[in-house]
């Protein structure tokens, strides 16, 4: 009996301490409330829309009145003759982005980190970071001014040199390269800033000790700098792998034209056309659920592999 009363008293005491702790931190919870409310309203409540993926959705009947069809919408997607083509295009473009757009961010950050002149370093950062603030519409306009058939700066120069007429904007062999090059120009500066922040967190005493031991700049780079940004690189790689089915809708949609559908049509552009032209909400929702499930599996897998490779992963 005494043991029972003691356990009950301890439970009540813990409860009181917990509420006192909450009360003491009430202003912190109050400041946190708007953020929690935002995520509740705009991230969690809209998840009710997932039900549309399993319904024959009728706009007049709404989510709760539409007929339940199970996995029929997913069968329609997988049986579509264009599905495997757009899946291949999405994966190829995304893998190209990972392979060719991550290393330039690291290289630019490493080069900026080695610059000793502060004014020159700030100038280079400003020049490389500036394109990030341009929309893809403006970037496409710049690209068109250079590569427009007949009137573009580069195409006109090639024609005047007697090397023939170019139409690179409609060239299937060049389209994916065009996406990667323009994405590289636009986003490399922003990616480098993330790695520069990681470089700034490295303890400078490590470099001083390396200098005392006679290590060259290359040795310092290999044994101190690169290990110092490894965790950030792995984190960004995991996030990119998780978003591998998001091949950059805004860029691809703006650059896409009928002549390059074969190599440039991705999942998001295909879904957008179905939604815009056919008002097919069910296929759109089903495709979103499919992408989310694949992204979750990829993130979990990449995180597990990163931990086994010696990294800390995301969690």
C-alpha positions as CSV (number, residue, x, y, z in Angstrom):
1,X,0.0,0.0,0.0
2,X,2.8,2.3,0.9
3,X,4.6,1.5,-2.4
4,X,1.4,2.3,-4.3
5,X,1.0,5.6,-2.6
6,X,4.6,6.5,-3.2
7,X,4.3,5.7,-6.9
8,X,1.2,7.8,-7.1
9,X,2.8,10.7,-5.3
10,X,5.8,10.5,-7.6
11,X,3.5,10.6,-10.6
12,X,1.7,13.6,-9.3
13,X,4.9,15.3,-8.6
14,X,6.3,14.7,-12.1
15,X,3.0,16.0,-13.5
16,X,3.3,19.2,-11.5
17,X,6.9,19.7,-12.5
18,X,6.0,19.2,-16.1
19,X,3.2,21.8,-16.0
20,X,5.4,24.2,-14.1
21,X,8.1,23.9,-16.8
22,X,5.5,24.5,-19.5
23,X,4.2,27.6,-17.6
24,X,7.7,29.0,-17.2
25,X,8.3,28.6,-21.0
26,X,4.9,29.9,-22.0
27,X,6.2,32.8,-24.0
28,X,8.4,30.4,-26.1
29,X,5.4,28.2,-26.8
30,X,3.4,31.4,-27.7
31,X,6.1,32.4,-30.2
32,X,6.1,28.8,-31.6
33,X,2.3,28.8,-32.1
34,X,2.1,30.8,-35.4
35,X,4.6,28.4,-37.0
36,X,2.7,25.3,-35.8
37,X,-0.6,26.9,-37.0
38,X,1.0,27.5,-40.4
39,X,2.1,23.9,-40.8
40,X,-1.3,22.6,-39.5
41,X,-3.3,24.8,-42.0
42,X,-1.2,24.6,-45.1
43,X,0.7,21.3,-44.8
44,X,-1.4,18.8,-42.8
45,X,-5.0,19.7,-43.4
46,X,-4.5,19.7,-47.2
47,X,-3.4,16.1,-46.9
48,X,-7.1,15.2,-46.8
49,X,-6.9,15.8,-50.6
50,X,-5.0,12.4,-50.8
51,X,-8.4,10.8,-50.8
52,X,-9.0,12.2,-54.3
53,X,-6.3,9.8,-55.6
54,X,-8.5,6.8,-54.6
55,X,-11.8,8.3,-55.9
56,X,-13.6,9.0,-59.2
57,X,-13.5,12.6,-58.1
58,X,-16.5,14.8,-59.0
59,X,-16.0,18.5,-58.5
60,X,-19.7,19.0,-57.7
61,X,-19.9,16.1,-55.2
62,X,-16.6,17.0,-53.5
63,X,-14.2,14.8,-51.6
64,X,-16.8,13.2,-49.3
65,X,-19.4,12.6,-52.0
66,X,-17.3,11.2,-54.8
67,X,-17.2,7.5,-55.6
68,X,-14.4,5.3,-54.1
69,X,-12.5,3.4,-56.8
70,X,-9.5,2.2,-54.8
71,X,-6.3,1.8,-56.9
72,X,-7.9,2.2,-60.3
73,X,-6.4,5.6,-60.8
74,X,-2.9,4.2,-60.2
75,X,-3.6,1.4,-62.7
76,X,-4.5,4.0,-65.3
77,X,-1.2,5.8,-64.7
78,X,0.9,2.7,-65.0
79,X,-0.9,1.5,-68.1
80,X,-0.5,4.8,-69.9
81,X,1.8,4.3,-72.9
82,X,3.6,7.6,-72.1
83,X,4.2,6.8,-68.5
84,X,7.5,4.9,-68.9
85,X,8.8,7.5,-71.3
86,X,8.1,10.4,-68.9
87,X,9.5,8.4,-66.0
88,X,12.7,7.8,-67.9
89,X,13.0,11.5,-68.8
90,X,12.4,12.5,-65.2
91,X,15.0,10.1,-63.8
92,X,17.6,11.0,-66.4
93,X,17.3,14.8,-66.0
94,X,17.3,14.4,-62.2
95,X,20.4,12.2,-62.2
96,X,22.1,14.6,-64.5
97,X,21.4,17.4,-62.1
98,X,22.9,15.4,-59.2
99,X,26.0,14.4,-61.1
100,X,26.8,17.7,-62.8
101,X,25.4,20.3,-60.5
102,X,26.6,19.3,-57.1
103,X,30.3,19.3,-57.6
104,X,30.5,22.8,-59.2
105,X,28.9,24.1,-55.9
106,X,31.7,22.5,-53.9
107,X,34.4,23.6,-56.3
108,X,33.3,27.2,-56.3
109,X,33.0,27.3,-52.5
110,X,36.6,25.8,-52.2
111,X,38.0,28.4,-54.6
112,X,36.2,31.3,-52.8
113,X,37.5,30.0,-49.5
114,X,41.1,30.2,-50.8
115,X,40.8,33.8,-52.0
116,X,42.6,36.1,-49.5
117,X,41.4,39.4,-51.0
118,X,38.1,40.1,-49.3
119,X,36.8,42.7,-51.9
120,X,37.5,40.3,-54.8
121,X,35.9,37.4,-52.9
122,X,32.8,39.5,-52.3
123,X,32.7,40.6,-55.9
124,X,32.9,37.0,-57.2
125,X,30.2,35.9,-54.7
126,X,27.9,38.7,-55.9
127,X,28.4,37.9,-59.5
128,X,27.8,34.1,-59.1
129,X,25.0,34.5,-56.6
130,X,23.1,37.1,-58.6
131,X,21.5,34.8,-61.2
132,X,19.8,32.9,-58.4
133,X,17.3,35.8,-58.0
134,X,16.2,35.7,-61.6
135,X,13.1,33.8,-62.5
136,X,13.2,31.0,-65.1
137,X,11.2,33.2,-67.4
138,X,14.0,35.8,-67.5
139,X,16.6,33.0,-67.8
140,X,14.7,31.6,-70.8
141,X,14.6,35.0,-72.3
142,X,18.4,35.3,-72.1
143,X,18.8,31.9,-73.5
144,X,16.5,32.6,-76.4
145,X,18.4,35.8,-77.2
146,X,21.5,33.7,-77.7
147,X,20.1,30.6,-79.2
148,X,16.9,31.7,-81.1
149,X,17.0,30.2,-84.6
150,X,17.9,32.9,-87.1
151,X,18.1,35.8,-84.8
152,X,20.0,34.6,-81.8
153,X,23.5,36.0,-81.0
154,X,25.2,32.6,-81.2
155,X,23.1,31.2,-84.1
156,X,23.7,34.4,-86.1
157,X,27.4,34.2,-85.5
158,X,27.5,30.6,-86.6
159,X,25.5,31.4,-89.7
160,X,27.7,34.3,-90.6
161,X,30.8,32.1,-90.2
162,X,29.3,29.8,-92.8
163,X,28.8,26.8,-90.5
164,X,25.1,26.4,-91.2
165,X,21.9,27.2,-89.3
166,X,21.5,26.1,-85.7
167,X,18.2,25.4,-83.9
168,X,19.5,24.3,-80.5
169,X,16.2,25.2,-78.7
170,X,14.5,22.4,-80.7
171,X,17.4,19.9,-80.8
172,X,16.5,16.7,-78.9
173,X,20.2,15.8,-78.5
174,X,21.0,19.2,-76.9
175,X,17.8,19.8,-74.8
176,X,18.9,18.0,-71.6
177,X,22.4,19.6,-71.8
178,X,20.6,23.0,-72.1
179,X,18.7,22.4,-69.0
180,X,21.8,21.4,-67.0
181,X,23.9,24.3,-68.3
182,X,21.3,27.0,-67.5
183,X,20.6,25.4,-64.1
184,X,24.3,25.4,-63.4
185,X,24.6,29.1,-64.3
186,X,21.6,30.1,-62.2
187,X,22.0,28.0,-59.0
188,X,25.8,27.4,-58.5
189,X,26.3,30.6,-56.6
190,X,23.5,29.8,-54.1
191,X,24.8,26.2,-53.6
192,X,28.3,27.6,-52.9
193,X,27.0,29.8,-50.1
194,X,25.8,26.7,-48.2
195,X,29.3,25.1,-48.4
196,X,30.9,28.4,-47.5
197,X,28.9,28.4,-44.3
198,X,30.1,24.9,-43.6
199,X,33.7,25.9,-44.3
200,X,33.4,28.8,-41.9
201,X,32.4,26.4,-39.1
202,X,35.7,24.4,-39.4
203,X,38.1,25.1,-36.5
204,X,41.0,27.2,-37.7
205,X,43.3,25.6,-35.1
206,X,43.2,22.5,-37.3
207,X,44.8,24.4,-40.1
208,X,47.4,26.0,-37.8
209,X,48.3,22.5,-36.5
210,X,48.6,21.3,-40.0
211,X,51.0,24.1,-41.0
212,X,53.1,23.3,-37.9
213,X,53.3,19.7,-39.1
214,X,54.4,20.8,-42.5
215,X,51.2,20.0,-44.4
216,X,50.8,21.7,-47.8
217,X,47.6,23.5,-49.0
218,X,46.6,20.3,-50.9
219,X,47.1,18.2,-47.8
220,X,45.0,20.7,-45.7
221,X,42.3,20.6,-48.3
222,X,42.2,16.8,-48.4
223,X,42.5,16.1,-44.7
224,X,40.7,19.1,-43.1
225,X,38.5,21.0,-45.6
226,X,36.8,18.2,-47.4
227,X,36.0,16.2,-44.3
228,X,34.7,19.4,-42.8
229,X,32.0,19.8,-45.5
230,X,31.3,16.0,-45.9
231,X,28.3,16.0,-43.7
232,X,26.7,19.0,-45.5
233,X,27.4,17.3,-48.9
234,X,25.8,14.1,-47.7
235,X,22.8,15.9,-46.4
236,X,22.2,17.8,-49.6
237,X,22.7,14.6,-51.6
238,X,20.1,12.8,-49.5
239,X,17.6,15.6,-50.1
240,X,18.3,15.6,-53.9
241,X,17.9,11.8,-54.0
242,X,14.6,12.2,-52.2
243,X,13.4,14.8,-54.8
244,X,14.6,12.7,-57.8
245,X,11.1,12.7,-59.2
246,X,11.0,16.5,-59.1
247,X,13.1,17.3,-62.2
248,X,12.5,21.0,-62.0
249,X,9.0,21.6,-63.3
250,X,9.3,25.4,-63.7
251,X,12.5,25.2,-65.8
252,X,11.4,22.3,-67.9
253,X,7.9,23.6,-68.6
254,X,9.3,27.0,-69.8
255,X,12.0,25.4,-72.0
256,X,9.7,22.6,-73.3
257,X,8.3,22.6,-76.8
258,X,6.6,20.1,-79.0
259,X,9.8,19.1,-80.8
260,X,11.6,17.9,-77.6
261,X,8.7,16.2,-75.9
262,X,10.4,12.8,-76.5
263,X,13.4,13.7,-74.3
264,X,12.0,16.6,-72.1
265,X,8.5,15.6,-71.0
266,X,8.6,14.8,-67.3
267,X,6.1,13.6,-64.8
268,X,5.2,17.1,-63.6
269,X,4.6,18.6,-67.1
270,X,2.5,15.6,-68.0
271,X,0.4,15.9,-64.9
272,X,0.1,19.7,-65.5
273,X,-1.2,19.1,-69.0
274,X,-3.8,16.6,-67.7
275,X,-5.0,19.0,-65.1
276,X,-5.0,22.0,-67.4
277,X,-6.5,20.4,-70.5
278,X,-8.7,17.7,-69.1
279,X,-9.3,18.9,-65.5
280,X,-8.4,15.4,-64.4
281,X,-7.9,15.8,-60.6
282,X,-7.8,12.1,-59.9
283,X,-4.7,11.3,-62.0
284,X,-3.0,14.4,-60.7
285,X,-3.6,13.4,-57.1
286,X,-2.6,9.8,-57.7
287,X,0.6,10.8,-59.4
288,X,1.4,13.1,-56.4
289,X,0.8,10.2,-53.9
290,X,3.0,7.9,-56.1
291,X,5.8,10.5,-56.1
292,X,5.6,11.1,-52.3
293,X,5.8,7.3,-51.6
294,X,8.8,6.9,-53.9
295,X,10.5,10.0,-52.3
296,X,9.9,8.7,-48.8
297,X,11.5,5.3,-49.7
298,X,14.5,7.0,-51.4
299,X,15.1,9.4,-48.4
300,X,15.0,6.5,-45.9
301,X,17.3,4.4,-48.1
302,X,19.8,7.2,-48.8
303,X,19.8,8.1,-45.1
304,X,20.5,4.5,-44.0
305,X,23.3,4.2,-46.6
306,X,24.8,7.5,-45.5
307,X,24.9,6.3,-41.9
308,X,26.5,3.0,-42.8
309,X,29.1,5.0,-44.8
310,X,30.1,6.9,-41.7
311,X,27.9,10.0,-42.0
312,X,25.3,11.2,-39.6
313,X,22.5,11.4,-42.1
314,X,19.4,13.5,-41.6
315,X,18.4,11.9,-38.3
